[in-house]
């Protein structure tokens, strides 16, 4: 091949030192599109869904019945539930790290692979919380467990210190995650109250036993700054609202539930 047809190379040499190895959560910050589909407004709001789904999974498993979502004036966002709380004891495989740190700083780490901790879940790949951590310039996680309150802080996927006991929590349990999306990743994009409000409301329809409380310190002039969503009828309530005023064959929508076990034939 003639030399003038070769593509110009970025470097003069290509040897072992040219091979990069991305460790920890570096791949997420390097290629966020692989994990959340981009760095636009839609991808930004997907981060909320990743954290919210963890709380929803606790509720579906029967361990929580209340979730709070709060949008702060600086566009940080808090998701809090009254579930079991993320484990904070040392992880068996990484005894020098808490299970909390492993979950938030390691891809594909979670309690939803084997089905032992969750029979059904919205997130199955163990990347949600860690990806949000990697793409946030600040994340603070508080865990109320065994009547004690624990806290750990992170920045861009890196722990700023170990998990610490910060006080007693005799009447509290669950997990609270507060994160602020990194402008280095998302640029000028910000959370939109209306978009969050609609998404959270939809989640409440899908999970009939859950009460979701919404609060926003940003008033866009069209979205309620406070609301509580609880739809005991689930999808039936959704149909009643969306079909209000429309003629239907039946006065009441039909809804039911079924329990099933997934079975996979593996070689």
N, C-alpha and C positions, 0 to 999 in steps of 0.2 A: 504494500500500500504506500503510495507517495506520502512523504512527510507532510506536505501541505494539506492533506485531507484528515490528518489526525486532529482530534479535539484538543484544544489547549488545556493543559493540566494546571491545577491550582498550585501544585508543588512540584519541585524537580525530582523528588524521590518518593517511592512508595515502598516502605518496609514495615517491620513489626511495630515501630513507633507510630506509624500512621493509623493504627487500629485503636479506636476509642472504645472504652468500656464505661457505660453509664450505670451507676450504682444507685441503690435506694430509690428515691423518687425523682432522680434526675431525668429519666425518660419522659415523665409527665410534663415537666417544665420545658423540656426540649421539644416535645411533640404533643402539645395538649390536644390537638385535633384527633389523635388516635384514641383518646379516652373520653372526651366530652363533645367531640364533633366539630370543634373549632374554638374561636375566641370571640365570637360575636355575642350579641345580646341573648340569643337563644341558648348558647352554650353556658353563658353566665347563669341564667336561671335554672339550667339543668343541675347546677351545683346544689341548689336548694332542694331539688327533688332527691338527690343522692342522700343528703342528711335526713330529710323528712321521711324517706322510705325506711331508714333504720328504725325510727320511732314507730312507724306504722307496723313494721314487722313485730315489734314488741307487743303492740296492741292485738294484732291478728293471732299471736301466740297466746293471748289471754293474760299478759303480764302488765298491760297498761290500758288506761281508758281515757287519758287526757294528754293532749299535746298542745303546746303553746308556740306560736311563731311570732317573732317580734322584729320589725325592721327599724333600725336605729337611725338617728339623724345623720350620722356619718356613713350611712349605707352598709354598716355591719349588720349581720343578721343572726338572730338567736333561735334555735330550735330546742325546746325542752320537753321532756316527757316524764311520766311517773312510772316508768318501767323498772326493770331489775337493776339497771346501771351497768355500764361496761365493766367487766372484771379489771381490777387493779393489782391483783397479785402477780408475782413473777410468772412469766410464761415458761412452760416446761422445756421448750426447745431453745429459748433464749433467757436463761435464768437471771441475767443481769438487766433484763428489761421487763417492765410491767406489760400485762396483756393489752392495756390501753395504748401504750406506746407502739407495740407491735402492730396493732390494728391500724393506727393512724400513720405509721411511717413505713409500712411494708405493703407492697402490692400483693393481691391474692392472699390476704390474711383476714379471716372472719369465722363466724360460727355457723355458716349456712351451707357448707359443702356436703357434710355427711348427713344432715337432717337430725342430728342429735339435739341441737339447741333450738332449731326452728324447723317445724314440719313444712311450713309454707313461708315464702319470703318474696319480697319484691326485688331484692338484690341478691345475686347468686355468685358473683365472681370475686368478691372481696376487694374491690378496687374503689368503691364509692367514697368512703370517708377519707381514705389516704389520698385520693386524687384531689378532693376539696382542700385538704391540708396542704398539698404541694402547690396549689394554685392560689393560696391565700397568703397575704403578707402578715396576717395575724390570725391565730386560732387559739381559743381558750376553751378547755373542756373541763367541766365540773361533773363529778360523779358522786351521788349520794347513795351509799351502800353500807349495810351493816351499821346504821345509825351514825356513820361518820361521813364527812364531806372531804373529797379529794379533788385536787386540781393539777392540771398540767398545761403548759403553754408551748406554743409552736410558732415558727415563722418560716414560711416557704418550705414546709415539709420537714424542718429540722427542730427537734426538741430543744427548748431553751433551758431545760433543767429536768430533773426527774419528777415523777408524780409525787405530790406532797399532800399531807393531811393538813387541811386548813381550818378544821373546826368540827364541831358536833352537828349532827343532823338527825335528831331523834324522831322528828315527824316528817321526814322527807326521804324520798328515794327517787332514783332515775338518773338520767343523763341530760346535761345541758351543754350544747355546742354553740359557741359564738365565733363567727369567722368574718373576715373582711377580705373581699376579693382583691387580688394583686393587680394594681394598675399597670405593672410591667407586662402582664399577660393580657388583660382585657381593655387596656387603654381607657377611652372615655365612656365606655358602657357602664351603666348603673342599673341597679334593681328598680323595676317599675312596680309600684304598689298595685296597680290594676292587674297586671299579669300575675303577680304573686297571689292576690286575692282570688282570682279565678281558678288558679291551679289548686290552691288549698281547699277551696270549696268543692272542687271535683273529687279530691281525695276523700273528703268527708262523706260524699255520696257512696263511694266505693267501699268504705269501711264503716258499716252502720253502727257499730258499737263504740265508736270513738268520738269524743268531743274535741274539736280543734278550736282554739282561741287565737284570734288574729289581732295584732296591734301594730300600728304604724306611726312613727314619729315624723313621717313625711306625708304631707297633705297635698295630693295632686288635684284636689278640687272635685273629684268624681268618685273616688274610692273611699268607703267608710274607713275611718282610722281605727275602729274597734268593732269586732264582730265575733260571734260564737256560732260555730257550725256543728250541728248534731242532727243526723237524719236517721232515726231508728228504723225507718222503712227501707233505707239504702237506695237501691236502684228504683224501687217503686216510688219513692218520694221524688226522685229525679224525673221519672216519667210524668208524674202528676204535675210537676211544675212546668216542664217543657211542653206538655200537651194541653196545658190549661186553655180552655176555650175551643179546643179542636174536637171534632166529632170522632168518636172511636167505636169499634164494634162492642167492646166490653167497658162497663163503667169503671171497674177496678182492674189495674194491671196485675198480671200473674207474676209471682216471684217465688223462687224456692232455692233451696241449698242442697248440695250433695257432697258427701265425703268420698274421696277415692284415693287409692294408693298408686303412684306412678311406678311402673316396672319397666326396666330396661334390660334387654337381652344383650349381654356383652360376650364377646368371644373368650 
